[in-house]
C-alpha cells in the first residue's frame, strides 16, 4: 500500500523518497517503542539515484557569475573554482592559510590537509585579505565573516538576480575538476590522483566527472579565464 502511494509521486522521485523516508522514521520510532513489531519501510529502495556529479556550470552561466555577480559573491566563487574546495572550507579559510605562494587547507569533511598553489586569478583576493589584517580570506558585503546560513541566503538571492538556474554552488567543484583536467600536462592517472587529493573527491568520482564532462572542458576553461580577467 505504501509503495503504491509512493509510486503516485514517481514523476518527482526525490519528493517521493522524502515522503517515504519521513514515514519510515515514524515507523522506526514506533518499533523502538514496541508499538509495532517491524518497520515495513526499512528496506525500501529509493527511486531517485541521480547525483550532482552529472552537472557542471555552462560557459554562459560561469561568465555571468564571474562578471556580473556582486564582488563578495564572485570572490567566493573564484576561490571555489581555483582551489576545488567545499563551501564550508572556503568560507572558514583563515588569512594565515596563505603564505604568498600557496594556500593550506584542512578539509572539514575528510580531515585531510592539502596545499594548493594560489592561482594568479585569486592572488589579488588573497593579498587584499592579508594586507587588511582580517581573520578570514572571504567576508560578506559588510566586511564581516560569513556564516553558513548568511552565505546560502546571499547566494540564493544573487542567483535569482542573475537568473542562473539548474546549478548549485556545489556544482562549481565538478566544473573546477573539468577545468583542472583540461589544463594539467600529465598522464591521465597522475591527473586523477592529483585532482582527487586536492578536491577531496574519490578517484572514481573524479574520473566519472571528467569522463562525463571532458568534452565541455575547454569551454569551461575559457569561461573561467574570461570571467576572472574581466573582473
SULKA-V55152 format. One record per helix or strand of 2 or more residues. SS is the DSSP state (alpha for helix, beta for strand). FROM is the first residue (numbers start at 0). TO is the last residue. If there is no record, write none. Layout:
# SULKA-V55152
SS,FROM,TO  SS,FROM,TO
This chain:
# SULKA-V55152
alpha,1,6  alpha,9,31  alpha,51,53  alpha,58,67  alpha,70,82  alpha,86,90  alpha,94,96  beta,101,105  beta,112,116  alpha,119,131  alpha,147,161  alpha,170,182  alpha,187,198  alpha,202,229
